C-alpha cells in the first residue's frame, strides 16, 4: 500500500503542477512553449505513475479511468511531433479537475486504512 500511495501522491503533485502552469488561461499556455512542455511532461508523469499501480488496486478504485491514464499521452497528445495545443488544453480544462477529485478521493481512502 505504501508503494501505491507513493504513486498517487506523485500523480497528485503533477496535477497541481499542471494547474499552476495553466492558471492564467489558454492564451498564456498557448504563447509559452515552456508551459506547454511542462504540462506535457506532467501528463506523461501522471500516465507513468498510473502504470505502476497494480491491477488489484485499479480494480478496487474503478472510478478512475486507469486505462485512459495508461495511454494518456496517446489520447491527449497524439503525434508527439505535432502536438495539438487545443487538445491538451481541452483535457486540462475539462478532464483534469475530475481526475484531481478522483485522485484525492482515492488518496484519502488509502490514508485512512
N, C-alpha and C positions, 0 to 999 in steps of 0.2 A: 504493500500500500504506500510506503514512503516513496518508492520509485514512481508510482502513479501520481502521487501528489506533486512530486518534483516536476513532471511534465506538464501537469495542469497549471502550476504556478508559472512555468515558462510561457505557456500559451497565454495566460492572463497578462503577463508582462508585455508580450508582443502586441496584444490587443490595445493595451494602454499606450504603448509607443505609437501605434498607428493613429490612435485618436489624437495624440499630441501633435503629430506631424500634419494632421488634416484639420485641425481646429479652426483654421482661417478660411476654410471653404475650398471649393473646386478651383477657383482662379489661382489661389496660392499653390495648390497642389500641382495644377497643370503647368504653371510657369516655372516650377523648380524641379530640375532633373534630380537634384539631391533628395528632395522629398519623395519623389516617385521611387527612386531606388531604395530609400529607407522603408517605404511602405511595402514594396515588393519583397525586400529581404525579410521583413517581419511576417508577411504572409507565408513565405517559404518556411520560416521557423515554426509557425503555427502548424503547418502541414507536417513538417518533420516530427515535431513533438507528438502530434496525434498518432503517427505511425508507430511510436514507441509504446503506446498503451496496449496491453494485452486484450485478446478477444473477449475474455470473460468480463473484463472491466467495461469494454464498449457495450456489451450486451446488457450489463447492469444499468448503464446510463444511456439508454437508447434514444432519449430525447435529443441528443446531439447527433447530427448527421456526420458520423465519423467517416463514412465512405467519401462524402464530399470533401471533408477536410484532408483526407489522404491525397486527394487529387486536386486540391485547391488551386494550385497554380495552373493546372491544365484547364480547369473550369473558368477561372477568372482571367488569366493572362493569355492563354492560348499559345501562340507562337512567341517564344521569349525574345526573338529578334524584332518583332513588330507588335509590341505591347500596345493594347488599346486602352489609353488612359481612361476613357469613359467607362469601360467595363470594370476596371479596377475601382474607379470612384463609385460606381453603382454598388459594387459589393461592399465597399467601406461604408457608404451612406445607408444602404438598405438592409444588408445582412449582418454586418459586423455587430451592431447593437444587440441583435438577438443572440449571436454567438457569445458575446460578452456575458449576457444574462445567463445563458446555459452553463458556461464555464464556471461562473461564480456560484451557481446553484450546486453544481457537482463538487466544487471545492468545499463549499460549506458542509455539504453532506459528508464528504470524506474526512474533514477535520473533526466532525462530531463523533466519528467512530473510534 
